[in-house]
Amino acid sequence: MKRSVLFISLLSLFLFSDAHAEEKIKVVTTIPDLADMTRNIGGNLVEVSSIATGVEDIHAVPMKPSFAVQLNRADLVVLLGLEAEHAFLPALLEAARNPRILRDGPGYIDASVYITPLEVPVRIDRALGDQHPMGNPHYNVDPVMGKAAAKAIADGLSRNYPEHAATFKQNLDAYLAKLDAAIMRWEAEAAPLKGKKLVSYHPDLVYFAERFGMEPAGTIEIRAGIDPTPGHIADLEDRMRREKVDLVVREVQYPAGLAETVAQATGAKLVELPVMSGGTPETRDYISFIDYNLRTMLKAVQGGA
Ligand SMILES: [Zn+2]
């Protein structure tokens, strides 16, 4: 009797400590770019899933009950911030009933804290449907901004799990070194893009353009979240012909037809790009995503595919 009680208590102790040792920090991110960064920084201490897969419009990610379940079980949530996720994250967080990851909760990690946003509006008017009330939130397309996001994620992890801070710091440094090496290569490769003018469907490439010396020359949308009208397209095409715009970018989450028409009407080259990793099969992580976008732009301006 005594022996079997001892055996059972030893067994449960073993099972408990084993389960405990394997228990990972559960992180839910809004986009795959942030999931990849979190995996790089958290290493085998974290278990990460992303709400978006990379093909969605970040301002309109379809909500599924399973997302609320994931968030309910999460220790941390990592988001782009600057209201990019306004259309789905606040509602999902409310449904998830997990006070730890509510805005202002300890587990709410806003990856934009070190970003100085571009295109901050002088007047915010949600009634006009503006999707960028805090400035342009699509900073993930610029790898230097990506470094800032990685630092914010590492800070958030260390704040919540100070006992692992040294590991997170070491992993962050290794990841930043990898990004720095890639950035040096990208900046050299991007030379042919300097001064090239681009029109995109939505204003989600301004940080990319800024980083690599390109000039944003308007959008097919009237402004972020405002659908085009025939009058707007006619004005845009006139201006594109006058200013000799080189490229029309159709982001994978927007319809192809209108971008094609605008490119054909103005003689600009049509380029199709994801604005998050996972948006195409080639963009399996953050570095391959930046790599793919840069190569696709280069191919277009150099007369390739
Ligand atoms: Zn946007």
Residues whose N, C-alpha, C, O or C-beta is under 5 A from the ligand:
A	BS01	ZN	Q131 P203 A224
